[in-house]
């Protein structure tokens, strides 16, 4: 991993976190360059960029220095839960759910 990858500066902390977490630098760069979403965090004076790859969401924290150069401060990923299919138009009652869990056979 490079400290000047993609025309931005990567801190030692960010590089170490990507190595620890198995995140490719190219994926982190793409997250910063073309995020699905981003928001400013006043407490850090930085932006957090998000991008989803399959069932994993990569987040990159970056800010500009006094020379207006972008610096990546940290990178992490989160596993996303599978989305549950919404119930169909039929409403399922609690009894129906319990019957499905405990199949009762008549003797």
C-alpha positions in Angstrom: 0.0 0.0 0.0 1.2 3.4 -0.9 1.1 6.7 1.1 0.3 8.7 -2.1 -2.1 6.3 -3.9 -4.6 7.9 -6.3 -3.4 11.4 -5.9 -4.3 11.7 -2.2 -2.3 11.2 1.0 -2.8 8.1 3.1 -1.9 8.3 6.8 0.1 5.4 8.4 -3.0 4.8 10.5 -5.3 4.4 7.5 -2.8 2.1 5.8 -2.5 0.0 8.9 -6.3 -0.2 9.3 -6.8 -1.4 5.7 -4.1 -4.1 6.2 -5.6 -5.2 9.6 -9.1 -5.3 8.1 -8.3 -6.8 4.7 -9.5 -3.8 2.7 -8.0 -3.1 -0.7 -6.6 0.4 -1.1 -8.3 0.6 -4.5 -11.7 -0.1 -2.9 -11.1 2.6 -0.3 -10.0 5.0 -3.0 -13.1 4.3 -5.1 -15.2 4.8 -1.9 -13.7 8.3 -1.5 -13.8 9.2 -5.2 -17.3 7.9 -5.9 -19.2 7.4 -2.7 -22.8 6.2 -2.5 -23.2 8.8 0.3 -21.1 11.1 2.5 -21.6 13.4 5.4 -19.5 16.0 7.3 -18.5 15.4 10.8 -17.9 18.6 12.6 -16.1 17.0 15.6 -13.3 15.7 13.3 -13.5 18.5 10.7 -13.6 15.7 8.1 -15.9 13.9 5.7 -17.0 10.3 6.0 -17.6 8.6 2.6 -19.6 5.4 2.3 -19.9 2.8 -0.5 -21.5 -0.6 -0.5 -19.8 -3.6 -2.2 -22.2 -6.6 -2.0 -22.9 -7.1 1.7 -20.0 -5.0 2.9 -20.0 -1.2 3.4 -16.6 0.5 3.3 -16.2 3.9 5.1 -13.4 6.3 4.6 -12.7 9.3 6.8 -10.8 12.1 4.9 -10.2 15.8 5.1 -8.2 18.5 3.4 -5.1 20.0 4.8 -4.1 23.7 4.7 -2.6 23.1 1.1 -6.1 21.7 0.0 -4.6 18.2 -0.3 -6.9 15.3 0.6 -5.7 13.1 3.5 -7.3 9.8 4.3 -7.4 9.5 8.1 -9.0 6.1 8.6 -10.8 3.3 6.8 -13.1 0.5 8.0 -15.8 -1.8 6.8 -19.1 -3.0 8.1 -20.9 -6.2 7.2 -24.5 -5.5 6.3 -27.3 -7.7 7.4 -29.3 -9.4 4.8 -32.5 -7.5 4.2 -35.6 -9.6 5.1 -38.2 -9.9 2.5 -41.2 -7.8 3.4 -44.3 -9.8 4.2 -46.7 -10.2 1.3 -50.2 -8.7 1.3 -51.3 -11.5 3.6 -50.9 -10.8 7.3 -49.2 -13.6 9.2 -50.5 -14.1 12.7 -48.4 -15.2 15.7 -50.1 -18.7 15.7 -49.0 -19.2 12.1 -45.5 -18.3 13.0 -45.5 -20.7 16.0 -46.9 -23.5 13.9 -44.1 -23.0 11.4 -41.5 -23.2 14.2 -43.0 -26.2 16.0 -44.5 -28.6 13.5 -47.1 -30.5 15.5 -48.3 -33.8 14.2 -51.5 -35.3 15.3 -51.4 -38.8 16.8 
